[in-house]
Amino acid sequence: MIRRIVLLSTLACSASGFTAPASPLSPHRSTRIAAFDNDQFEAVQSFDPLNLAEDESLSPSNDNNGRVAAVASAALATALSSPLSASAAGPDWGIFEGRTGSLLHPAMMACMALFSISTALLGFDWRRQRTIGDEISALKKTMPNLNGAKSVGEALAAAEGAEEVDADYIASLRRVLPVQSQIDELTKERKELASAGPRDKHFNQGSLLLFIGIAFAIEGPLNTYARAGKLFPGPHLYAGAGLVVLWALAASMVPAMQKGSDTARTVHIGANLTGIGLFVWQVTTGIPILFKVIEFTKWP
């Protein structure tokens, strides 16, 4: 199409440049023979051998050139007025622009929303496993000296069976029996969390979420452009772009988190929680789009 436009514009501009030379046998004489009257010479017109004084609009060659230029200009205008075939919806994308490819984005994003919640829960389990030791240590500081016993129960049994019974010491041990129960429960919880391995699961799911989520966040607009030839900016598109940025921000905090930075952990958790909120909100904005996709697409 572009080659045709260039060719037609060249013809239109160059058509008026080819002018047929004036014929020497043209009936329009540039000079007139002088009239002799009573031996007096009178020149009727000035000397004009190139017909410069003649009206160029009366020349047949100029008329033909004008017609050629008019035809070329009309063809050029028609070509320019016709839409170019540069639209993205022009090529046949097959199943990618059909209903199957169009529903791939909402289906995968719904799964990614649930996957995000699961990954967040694993992250909180790992955080719980990592910080539960501080709680246990704080509780142990409130307990009296156990005299080498591993638990309050053992210390109490030893104190009560001693030859010299210390009533105050026994009373203090009995007061911390609930604290010992809390320590036992926290220790058991820590062992269960450690056996479940939330740290590695959280890291693996987070990496998979980052890859699949970004891939299908890009696939959605590409599919829309393939079907409609344009994008439709709005809250759903903007929230999706913001979600990708939050994922990248959360992932960028991992190296600092591994070095023990609490600030990086706070930013990581905040970015992921905000991303989950955007994800849930996107469900409400994506449902009307889903209905339009079903309405204007066909299988496959």
KESE-884923 format. One line per 10 residues: their letters; for each residue x, y, z of N, C-alpha, C. Coordinates in steps of 0.05 Angstrom, whole numbers, plus 5000, padded with zeros to 4 digits. Atoms other than C-alpha are relative to their C-alpha. Last residue first. Layout:
A) X:Y:Z:X:Y:Z:X:Y:Z | ...
% end
This chain:
PWKTFEIVKF) 4983:5006:4977:4754:4562:5396:5014:5026:5007 | 4982:5022:4997:4700:4583:5402:5013:4994:4973 | 5011:5027:5007:4670:4651:5389:5021:4979:5005 | 4981:5019:5010:4683:4721:5417:4986:4973:4995 | 4990:4992:5026:4640:4783:5426:5021:4980:4989 | 5020:4991:5019:4593:4761:5482:5012:5004:4972 | 5017:5023:5007:4643:4718:5521:4980:5009:4978 | 4983:5019:5015:4694:4775:5520:4983:4976:4990 | 4997:4989:5027:4640:4825:5541:5017:4981:4982 | 5025:5003:5014:4621:4781:5600:5001:5010:4971
LIPIGTTVQW) 5003:5029:5007:4694:4775:5621:4974:4996:4985 | 4983:5005:5024:4702:4851:5618:4997:4971:4991 | 5013:4989:5024:4642:4858:5665:5016:4996:4975 | 5025:5016:5007:4675:4807:5713:4985:5013:4977 | 4996:5018:5023:4744:4840:5711:4975:4985:4992 | 4998:4985:5025:4727:4901:5753:5004:4982:4976 | 5025:4986:5004:4701:4859:5812:5001:5016:4974 | 5021:5019:5007:4759:4810:5806:4973:5014:4994 | 5000:5003:5029:4808:4868:5804:4979:4979:4991 | 5017:4979:5012:4789:4885:5875:4998:4997:4970
VFLGIGTLNA) 5028:5005:4993:4815:4818:5900:4982:5021:4987 | 5009:5024:5014:4880:4827:5862:4971:4994:5005 | 5006:4993:5028:4888:4898:5886:4990:4976:4984 | 5024:4982:5001:4881:4875:5958:4993:5008:4972 | 5023:5017:4996:4930:4818:5946:4974:5016:5000 | 5005:5014:5025:4979:4868:5918:4977:4981:5002 | 5013:4981:5018:4972:4912:5980:4994:4987:4973 | 5028:4996:4991:4986:4852:6023:4985:5020:4983 | 5016:5023:5006:5047:4835:5981:4971:5002:5009 | 5004:5001:5029:5076:4905:5983:4982:4976:4992
GIHVTRATDS) 5019:4979:5008:5065:4911:6058:4994:4999:4970 | 5027:5008:4991:5098:4844:6072:4979:5020:4991 | 5007:5024:5014:5160:4860:6031:4971:4992:5007 | 5007:4992:5028:5164:4931:6057:4991:4976:4984 | 5024:4984:4999:5162:4905:6129:4991:5009:4973 | 5022:5018:4994:5213:4851:6115:4973:5015:5001 | 5006:5014:5025:5259:4902:6082:4977:4980:5004 | 5013:4981:5018:5254:4946:6144:4993:4986:4974 | 5028:4999:4993:5269:4886:6189:4984:5020:4982 | 5011:4973:4999:5335:4875:6153:4970:4999:5006
GKQMAPVMSA) 5011:4993:4975:5364:4807:6172:4988:5027:5003 | 4979:4989:4983:5412:4794:6115:4990:5010:5027 | 4982:5022:4993:5363:4748:6081:5023:5009:5018 | 5014:5016:4980:5312:4805:6084:5018:4977:5009 | 4997:4985:4975:5361:4850:6046:4986:4984:5023 | 4972:5000:4991:5366:4799:5990:5005:5014:5027 | 4991:5026:4990:5290:4788:5989:5030:5000:5008 | 4994:4999:4971:5269:4861:5984:5013:4975:5010 | 4974:4986:4997:5272:4862:5907:5009:5002:5029 | 4978:5018:5007:5218:4808:5904:5027:5014:5005
ALAWLVVLGA) 4998:5021:4979:5168:4852:5942:5024:4982:4995 | 4990:4988:4975:5182:4911:5896:5004:4979:5022 | 4972:4995:5004:5174:4868:5833:5013:5013:5025 | 4986:5026:5000:5108:4841:5858:5030:5005:4997 | 4999:5009:4973:5085:4912:5874:5014:4973:5003 | 4980:4983:4986:5103:4936:5804:5003:4991:5029 | 4974:5009:5009:5063:4878:5774:5023:5015:5013 | 4995:5025:4987:5004:4897:5817:5027:4988:4992 | 4990:4995:4973:5008:4969:5794:5006:4974:5015 | 4973:4989:5003:5003:4947:5721:5012:5006:5028
GAYLHPGPFL) 4982:5022:5008:4943:4904:5738:5029:5009:4997 | 4996:5016:4976:4910:4961:5776:5018:4977:4993 | 4982:4985:4983:4919:5007:5715:5007:4984:5025 | 4973:5000:5012:4889:4956:5668:5020:5014:5018 | 4990:5028:5000:4828:4943:5712:5029:4999:4989 | 4991:5009:4974:4818:5017:5728:5012:4972:5000 | 5020:4998:4979:4816:5037:5655:5010:4990:5026 | 4989:4992:4974:4854:5040:5590:4977:5004:5020 | 5021:4985:4987:4820:5001:5534:5009:5008:5028 | 5004:5006:4972:4873:4975:5486:4978:5018:5012
KGARAYTNLP) 4994:4978:4981:4871:4974:5411:4996:4991:5028 | 4982:4981:5013:4866:4928:5350:5007:5024:5017 | 5014:4974:5006:4805:4894:5379:5018:5020:4986 | 5028:5003:5007:4824:4820:5380:4988:5027:4990 | 5003:5017:5023:4900:4823:5378:4971:4998:4990 | 4991:4985:5024:4901:4884:5423:4997:4983:4975 | 5019:4979:5006:4858:4848:5475:5008:5015:4975 | 5024:5013:5011:4902:4787:5472:4979:5020:4992 | 4993:5009:5027:4965:4829:5482:4976:4987:4986 | 5001:4978:5019:4932:4865:5540:5007:4992:4972
GEIAFAIGIF) 5027:4989:5002:4918:4798:5575:4998:5024:4981 | 5016:5014:5020:4984:4765:5558:4972:5012:4997 | 4993:4990:5026:5024:4817:5596:4983:4987:4978 | 5007:4972:4999:4990:4803:5662:5007:5014:4974 | 5028:4998:5008:4994:4730:5641:4989:5028:5004 | 5004:5010:5027:5070:4730:5641:4971:5004:4991 | 4991:4980:5019:5075:4775:5703:4995:4991:4971 | 5017:4976:4998:5033:4728:5744:5007:5021:4980 | 5025:5004:5013:5067:4665:5718:4982:5025:5001 | 4997:5007:5029:5137:4689:5735:4973:4998:4986
LLLSGQNFHK) 4988:4977:5014:5124:4725:5801:5002:4995:4970 | 5021:4979:5003:5076:4671:5825:5011:5024:4985 | 5019:5009:5021:5128:4617:5811:4978:5021:4995 | 4986:4998:5026:5181:4655:5850:4981:4992:4978 | 4997:4972:5007:5133:4666:5908:5014:5003:4973 | 5025:4990:5010:5113:4593:5908:5001:5029:4992 | 5006:5012:5025:5185:4571:5913:4974:5010:4988 | 4982:4989:5020:5203:4621:5968:4994:4988:4972 | 5007:4972:5005:5141:4605:6009:5018:5011:4978 | 5025:5000:5015:5152:4530:6002:4993:5029:4993
DRPGASALEK) 4994:5007:5028:5225:4537:6023:4975:5001:4983 | 4981:4982:5012:5207:4576:6086:5005:4994:4970 | 5013:4977:5013:5143:4538:6102:5020:5019:4986 | 4982:4986:5019:5181:4473:6115:4988:5023:4986 | 5015:4993:5024:5125:4431:6146:5017:5015:4979 | 5004:5024:5016:5173:4398:6195:4984:5005:4975 | 4975:5007:5012:5196:4466:6220:4997:4975:4983 | 4994:4981:5021:5125:4489:6231:5026:4992:4986 | 5019:5006:5022:5108:4427:6271:5006:5018:4976 | 4992:5025:5013:5171:4435:6313:4982:4993:4977
REKTLEDIQS) 4976:4995:5015:5155:4508:6327:5010:4975:4986 | 5007:4985:5025:5085:4491:6347:5024:5005:4983 | 5013:5020:5018:5110:4438:6397:4993:5014:4974 | 4979:5018:5009:5158:4489:6428:4989:4979:4980 | 4985:4985:5020:5102:4540:6432:5023:4983:4988 | 5017:4997:5024:5057:4491:6468:5015:5014:4977 | 5003:5026:5012:5112:4470:6517:4983:5002:4974 | 4974:5006:5013:5129:4542:6532:4998:4973:4985 | 4998:4983:5024:5056:4558:6545:5026:4994:4985 | 5019:5011:5020:5050:4499:6592:5002:5016:4974
QVPLVRRLSA) 4988:5023:5011:5113:4522:6629:4982:4987:4979 | 4980:4990:5018:5081:4590:6638:5015:4976:4986 | 5013:4991:5025:5020:4557:6667:5020:5010:4980 | 5009:5023:5015:5066:4520:6717:4985:5007:4975 | 4991:4999:5028:5099:4585:6737:4992:4975:4984 | 5011:4977:5013:5060:4594:6802:5008:5001:4970 | 5029:5006:5007:5074:4522:6823:4988:5024:4986 | 5001:5019:5022:5149:4535:6819:4971:4994:4991 | 4992:4985:5024:5143:4598:6861:4999:4981:4976 | 5022:4983:5007:5104:4559:6914:5006:5015:4974
IYDADVEEAG) 5021:5018:5011:5157:4504:6916:4976:5017:4991 | 4991:5008:5026:5211:4557:6926:4980:4982:4986 | 5001:4977:5018:5172:4589:6982:5009:4992:4972 | 5028:4995:5008:5159:4522:7016:4998:5023:4981 | 5001:4971:5002:5232:4501:7015:4972:5008:4990 | 5020:4989:5018:5231:4428:7038:4999:5030:5002 | 5009:4974:4989:5294:4403:7070:4982:5013:4979 | 5001:5003:4971:5302:4329:7055:4991:5026:5014 | 4975:4993:4987:5283:4340:6982:4997:4996:5031 | 4987:5024:4990:5224:4304:6952:5026:5005:5014
EAAALAEGVS) 5018:5013:4981:5181:4367:6943:5013:4975:5012 | 5002:4983:4976:5238:4404:6911:4983:4988:5021 | 4975:5002:4985:5255:4347:6862:4999:5017:5026 | 4998:5027:4988:5183:4340:6841:5025:4998:5016 | 5020:5002:4978:5177:4415:6830:5002:4973:5014 | 4990:4984:4978:5241:4418:6789:4982:4999:5024 | 4978:5014:4989:5217:4361:6745:5012:5015:5024 | 5010:5024:4987:5151:4394:6735:5022:4984:5013 | 5010:4992:4974:5182:4462:6720:4990:4975:5016 | 5026:4987:5000:5222:4432:6664:4992:5007:5028
KAGNLNPMTK) 5007:4993:5027:5292:4409:6645:4973:5014:4998 | 5022:5015:5011:5318:4409:6716:4992:5010:4972 | 4991:5020:5018:5386:4438:6731:4978:4983:4988 | 4979:5016:4988:5367:4477:6792:5008:4976:4983 | 5010:5028:4998:5302:4502:6762:5021:4981:5011 | 4979:5019:5006:5318:4575:6775:4990:4971:5005 | 4978:5002:4980:5255:4615:6773:5021:4980:4992 | 5001:5024:4983:5215:4628:6710:5023:5000:5020 | 5018:4995:4978:5203:4696:6679:4999:4977:5020 | 4988:4981:4983:5264:4691:6633:4983:5006:5025
KLASIEDGIT) 4981:5014:4982:5236:4627:6604:5013:5020:5019 | 5015:5015:4979:5176:4665:6577:5020:4986:5019 | 5011:4980:4981:5219:4715:6539:4985:4986:5023 | 4979:4989:4984:5260:4659:6508:4990:5020:5020 | 4992:5020:4981:5198:4623:6484:5022:5010:5019 | 5021:5003:4979:5171:4686:6454:5008:4979:5021 | 4998:4977:4982:5237:4699:6418:4979:4999:5022 | 4978:5004:4981:5237:4628:6391:5003:5023:5019 | 5011:5014:4976:5169:4640:6360:5021:4995:5021 | 5003:4982:4977:5199:4693:6314:4990:4986:5025
RQRRWDFGLL) 4975:4985:4995:5227:4649:6258:4998:5016:5026 | 4979:5019:4992:5171:4597:6259:5026:5015:5008 | 5007:5011:4974:5119:4652:6258:5021:4981:5010 | 4995:4979:4981:5153:4687:6200:4994:4991:5029 | 4970:4998:4997:5155:4622:6163:5007:5022:5019 | 4990:5024:4986:5081:4611:6176:5030:5001:5005 | 5005:4995:4972:5067:4683:6155:5007:4976:5017 | 4981:4980:4990:5102:4670:6089:4995:5007:5029 | 4975:5013:4995:5063:4606:6079:5021:5020:5010 | 5003:5016:4976:4999:4645:6088:5025:4985:5007
ATSISFLAMC) 4999:4982:4977:5022:4696:6037:4997:4985:5026 | 4972:4993:4996:5037:4641:5986:5003:5019:5024 | 4985:5023:4990:4967:4612:5995:5029:5007:5006 | 5009:5003:4972:4935:4681:5986:5015:4977:5013 | 4988:4978:4985:4976:4693:5923:4993:4998:5030 | 4972:5007:4996:4957:4625:5895:5014:5021:5017 | 5000:5020:4979:4883:4642:5904:5029:4992:5007 | 5010:4986:4976:4894:4706:5864:5000:4981:5023 | 4978:4986:4988:4938:4668:5814:4991:5016:5025 | 4983:5019:4986:4882:4619:5801:5023:5014:5014
AMMAPHLLSG) 5015:5009:4977:4835:4676:5784:5016:4980:5017 | 4998:4980:4979:4890:4706:5741:4983:4993:5025 | 4974:5002:4987:4897:4641:5702:5002:5021:5023 | 4998:5026:4986:4823:4637:5686:5026:4999:5016 | 5016:4999:4975:4817:4712:5670:5002:4974:5016 | 4991:4980:4980:4877:4708:5622:4983:5001:5025 | 4976:5009:4987:4860:4643:5587:5009:5019:5022 | 5007:5009:4973:4789:4665:5571:5024:4990:5016 | 5010:4977:4985:4812:4706:5511:4994:4992:5029 | 4978:4983:4992:4856:4649:5484:4991:5024:5017
TRGEFIGWDP) 4982:5016:4983:4797:4601:5485:5024:5017:5010 | 5009:5001:4972:4747:4652:5461:5019:4985:5018 | 5026:5012:4996:4786:4667:5398:4992:4999:5029 | 5019:4978:4998:4844:4716:5390:4971:4989:5002 | 4991:4980:4981:4897:4664:5408:4980:5023:5002 | 5011:5006:4974:4860:4608:5373:5007:5021:5021 | 5009:5027:4994:4876:4637:5306:4988:4998:5027 | 4985:5011:4978:4916:4701:5304:4990:4973:5009 | 5016:5020:4988:4890:4720:5235:5017:4986:5022 | 4991:5028:5004:4925:4784:5217:4981:4981:5015
GAASASLPSS) 5001:5009:5028:4884:4849:5213:5009:4971:4997 | 5021:5020:5002:4870:4860:5287:4998:4988:4972 | 4992:5025:4988:4937:4893:5296:4979:4979:4997 | 5014:5005:4976:4919:4947:5246:5008:4973:5011 | 4980:5003:4979:4972:4964:5195:4987:4994:5027 | 5002:5026:4989:4928:4952:5134:5021:4995:5022 | 4977:5017:5004:4921:5025:5118:4996:4973:5015 | 4985:5007:4976:4852:5056:5116:5023:4982:4993 | 5005:5027:4992:4831:5086:5048:5016:4992:5024 | 5025:5001:4984:4831:5162:5045:4994:4972:5008
LATALAASAV) 4995:4989:4973:4904:5164:5023:4975:4998:5018 | 4982:5018:4985:4892:5117:4965:5004:5010:5028 | 5015:5025:4993:4831:5156:4942:5017:4981:5016 | 5019:4994:4979:4869:5222:4946:4984:4976:5009 | 4985:4997:4976:4926:5193:4905:4982:5006:5024 | 4992:5027:4991:4879:5168:4852:5015:5001:5026 | 5024:5014:4990:4846:5237:4848:5007:4972:5010 | 5007:4989:4974:4914:5270:4843:4976:4987:5012 | 4981:5010:4980:4936:5223:4787:4994:5011:5028 | 5005:5028:4995:4872:5237:4748:5019:4989:5021
AAVRGNNDNS) 5025:5003:4985:4879:5312:4756:4994:4971:5007 | 4995:4992:4972:4952:5311:4736:4975:4997:5017 | 4984:5021:4988:4936:5272:4673:5005:5006:5029 | 5018:5023:4996:4879:5320:4655:5016:4977:5014 | 5018:4994:4978:4924:5380:4665:4982:4977:5007 | 4984:5002:4976:4977:5350:4620:4983:5005:5025 | 4996:5028:4995:4925:5340:4566:5016:4995:5026 | 5026:5012:4992:4903:5412:4571:5003:4971:5006 | 5004:4993:4972:4975:5436:4569:4974:4989:5010 | 4983:5016:4984:4986:5397:4505:4997:5006:5030
PSLSEDEALN) 5010:5028:4996:4924:5425:4473:5018:4984:5018 | 4983:5020:5012:4947:5498:4485:4989:4972:5005 | 5012:5008:5025:4890:5547:4499:5016:4978:4987 | 5024:5017:4996:4907:5551:4573:4988:4991:4974 | 4992:5028:4998:4976:5576:4554:4977:4982:5004 | 5012:5011:4976:4947:5643:4529:5006:4970:5001 | 5025:5016:5003:4994:5669:4476:4990:4990:5027 | 5024:4984:4995:5043:5724:4492:4975:4985:4997 | 5002:4995:4971:5101:5676:4501:4975:5017:5006 | 5028:5000:4992:5089:5649:4431:4997:5005:5030
LPDFSQVAEF) 5005:5022:4982:5163:5634:4424:4972:4998:5010 | 4997:5026:5013:5174:5678:4361:4993:4976:5018 | 5004:5020:4979:5145:5741:4392:5001:4972:4989 | 4987:5025:5008:5163:5805:4352:4998:4980:5024 | 4972:5002:4995:5114:5860:4370:5010:4972:4992 | 4993:5010:4973:5047:5866:4339:5030:4999:5002 | 5024:5004:4985:5015:5906:4281:5006:4990:5029 | 4999:5026:4986:5078:5935:4253:4976:4997:5017 | 5012:4998:4973:5063:5992:4205:5000:4972:5012 | 4998:5026:4987:5105:6004:4141:4990:5003:5029
QDNDFAAIRT) 4994:4997:4971:5083:6065:4100:4999:4971:5012 | 4972:5003:4995:5089:6064:4023:5007:5004:5029 | 4988:4975:5009:5017:6088:4015:5029:5001:5008 | 5020:4981:5010:4991:6031:4057:5014:5026:4994 | 4989:4978:5016:5033:5970:4070:4977:5017:4989 | 5018:4990:5021:5008:5926:4126:5013:5024:4986 | 5006:4971:5000:5060:5889:4166:4982:5008:4977 | 4987:4985:5022:5057:5816:4169:4990:5028:5000 | 5019:4993:5021:5036:5790:4237:5015:5016:4979 | 4997:4974:5013:5082:5756:4284:4979:5004:4979
SRHPSLPSAP) 4991:4980:4980:5073:5703:4334:5003:5027:4989 | 4975:4986:5007:5033:5660:4288:5006:5021:5022 | 4998:4975:4986:4981:5615:4317:5026:5013:4995 | 5014:4979:5014:4971:5564:4263:5001:5027:5014 | 5024:4992:4986:5025:5520:4294:4987:5023:4985 | 5022:4996:5019:5071:5492:4242:4975:5009:5013 | 4993:4977:5017:5133:5501:4286:4978:5006:4980 | 4995:5008:5027:5097:5456:4338:5007:5024:4983 | 5018:4988:5019:5104:5477:4410:5008:4993:4971 | 4990:4976:5013:5142:5428:4452:4980:5011:4980
ATFGSASCAL) 4992:5005:5028:5101:5378:4493:5009:5027:4988 | 5016:4983:5017:5102:5392:4567:5010:4997:4971 | 4996:5008:5028:5125:5339:4616:4982:5016:4982 | 4974:4993:5009:5131:5373:4684:5006:4993:4972 | 5000:4973:5011:5057:5373:4698:5027:5009:4990 | 5015:5000:5025:5058:5297:4705:5000:5028:4987 | 4983:4999:5024:5116:5297:4754:4984:5003:4974 | 4982:4977:4999:5080:5314:4819:5015:5004:4973 | 5015:4975:4998:5020:5270:4806:5018:5024:5000 | 5014:4993:5025:5061:5213:4781:4986:5027:5001
TSLLVIRRIM) 4979:4993:5019:5107:5215:4842:4988:5007:4973 | 4991:4973:4995:5047:5217:4888:5021:5009:4981 | 5021:4981:5009:5018:5156:4854:5008:5029:5005 | 5000:4999:5029:5083:5117:4861:4979:5020:4990 | 4976:4986:5009:5092:5136:4935:5000:5002:4969 | 5003:4972:4994:5020:5116:4950:5024:5016:4990 | 5020:4988:5019:5027:5050:4913:4997:5030:5005 | 4987:4998:5026:5091:5033:4951:4981:5013:4980 | 4983:4977:4999:5056:5048:5017:5015:5005:4974 | 5017:4976:5000:5000:5000:5000:5017:5025:5000
% end
